[in-house]
Amino acid sequence: MLLPALLASVLTTVAAPALAAPAAPTADEPTLLTYTQRQGTVTLHNIGDTEAKLPGAPASFRSYARSQMRATWQDYLGGRPACKGVPHITVRGLRTDGFAYGDVSERPRPGCQDGGGYVAIWAVRKGAWKQVIGTQDVPTCARLEKLDIPSDIGVTQCAEGADVVDYVHD
């Protein structure tokens, strides 16, 4: 009597399905943030307004933008008080996995007539935001692909030789 009960117990244990191993954790999908001109334009005066400026952007990007504008104001514009509001960064698109696209400009103001600008692409490299492309020209396709720049941040064209072509890269 004991033997059939023991045998039934062993067979049930052996025949019972094994528990599935827990699924390996997956990385969160990146979130694409796009901004209007008003939401995406930051200056040294307004970058602290995190609700209105760059909503959803990582704090690390806001900090990077602030440091870049401060460096422009101090190094390029001589730290003149009239020039403090001149440096601007306008972000068009930002992905939370570490890519952003926009422009950097200096807009003349009374007492500070410096001005100019360029298109910028930023990316996280070695754990920190960096400007990886800054240009007034259409970036080359080879450079964008080498840097693994996703097109969904707003980079839709690239130069291939003398031609400007559509750029699509995930």
C-alpha positions in Angstrom: 0.0 0.0 0.0 2.8 2.3 0.8 4.7 1.5 -2.4 1.8 2.5 -4.8 1.3 5.8 -2.9 5.0 6.6 -3.1 5.1 5.6 -6.8 2.1 7.9 -7.5 3.8 10.7 -5.7 7.1 10.3 -7.6 5.2 10.1 -11.0 3.2 13.2 -10.2 6.3 15.1 -9.3 8.2 13.9 -12.4 5.3 14.5 -14.7 4.4 17.9 -13.3 5.4 20.7 -15.6 8.5 22.6 -14.6 7.9 26.2 -13.6 9.0 28.6 -16.4 12.1 30.6 -15.7 11.4 34.2 -15.1 11.6 36.3 -18.3 14.8 38.2 -18.7 14.3 41.9 -18.0 13.9 44.0 -21.1 15.1 47.5 -21.6 12.4 50.2 -21.7 11.5 51.4 -25.1 12.9 54.9 -25.7 10.3 57.7 -25.6 10.4 60.3 -28.4 9.7 63.8 -27.2 9.0 66.5 -29.8 8.8 70.2 -28.9 7.2 73.3 -30.2 9.4 76.3 -30.7 8.1 77.7 -27.4 8.6 74.5 -25.4 11.9 73.6 -27.0 13.8 76.9 -26.7 15.8 77.4 -23.6 18.0 80.2 -22.4 20.0 80.8 -19.3 17.1 82.9 -18.0 14.3 80.3 -18.5 15.9 76.8 -18.4 15.0 76.5 -14.7 11.3 76.5 -15.7 11.2 72.7 -16.2 7.4 72.4 -16.5 7.2 74.8 -19.5 10.6 74.1 -21.1 11.6 70.7 -22.4 8.8 68.8 -20.6 9.8 65.2 -20.0 13.5 65.7 -20.9 16.0 64.0 -18.6 17.5 66.3 -15.9 20.9 65.3 -17.3 20.0 66.9 -20.6 18.7 70.1 -19.0 21.9 70.3 -16.9 24.0 69.8 -20.1 22.1 72.5 -22.0 22.6 74.9 -19.1 26.3 74.3 -18.9 26.7 74.8 -22.6 24.8 78.1 -22.6 26.8 79.3 -19.6 30.1 78.4 -21.3 29.0 80.2 -24.5 28.0 83.3 -22.4 31.2 83.3 -20.4 33.8 82.2 -23.0 32.5 83.4 -26.3 30.5 86.5 -25.1 32.9 87.5 -22.3 30.3 87.1 -19.5 28.9 90.6 -20.3 25.5 91.0 -18.4 23.8 92.4 -21.6 24.7 89.1 -23.3 23.3 86.6 -20.7 20.1 86.0 -22.7 21.8 85.7 -26.0 22.7 82.0 -26.1 19.8 79.8 -27.0 19.3 76.1 -27.5 16.2 74.9 -29.4 15.4 71.2 -29.1 13.2 69.8 -31.9 13.3 66.2 -30.8 14.7 64.2 -28.0 14.8 60.4 -27.3 15.1 59.3 -23.7 17.7 56.7 -24.7 20.2 59.5 -25.3 19.7 61.3 -28.6 18.5 64.9 -29.3 18.3 67.2 -32.3 18.0 71.0 -32.5 20.0 74.1 -32.9 22.4 76.4 -31.0 22.2 80.1 -31.6 23.2 83.5 -30.3 20.4 86.0 -30.8 21.5 89.7 -30.7 20.1 91.9 -28.0 20.6 95.5 -27.1 24.1 95.9 -25.9 25.1 92.5 -27.3 25.1 92.3 -31.1 26.8 88.9 -31.4 24.8 86.4 -33.4 24.9 83.2 -35.4 24.0 79.6 -35.1 24.1 76.0 -36.3 22.2 72.7 -36.2 23.3 70.4 -33.4 22.9 66.7 -32.7 23.5 65.6 -29.1 24.0 62.0 -27.8 24.9 60.3 -24.6 28.5 59.0 -24.8 30.3 57.3 -22.0 27.4 58.3 -19.7 27.2 62.0 -20.4 25.5 64.2 -23.0 27.8 65.5 -25.8 27.4 67.5 -28.9 28.3 64.9 -31.6 27.5 67.1 -34.6 27.4 70.8 -34.9 27.1 72.1 -38.5 25.6 74.7 -40.9 25.7 72.1 -43.6 23.6 68.9 -44.2 25.5 66.1 -42.3 26.8 63.2 -44.3 24.9 60.0 -44.3 28.1 58.1 -43.4 28.7 60.3 -40.3 25.1 59.9 -39.1 25.2 56.1 -39.5 28.6 55.8 -37.9 27.2 57.7 -34.8 24.0 55.6 -34.9 21.8 58.7 -35.0 18.1 57.7 -35.2 16.1 59.6 -37.8 13.0 59.9 -35.6 14.5 62.8 -33.6 14.0 65.0 -36.6 17.1 64.2 -38.8 15.4 63.4 -42.1 18.1 64.2 -44.7 21.7 63.7 -45.2 24.4 64.3 -47.8 25.6 61.6 -50.0 28.3 63.1 -52.2 26.8 66.2 -53.8 23.2 64.9 -53.3 20.8 65.4 -50.4 18.9 62.2 -49.7 16.3 61.0 -47.3 17.7 59.6 -44.0 16.0 56.7 -42.3 17.7 55.0 -39.4 16.2 53.4 -36.3 
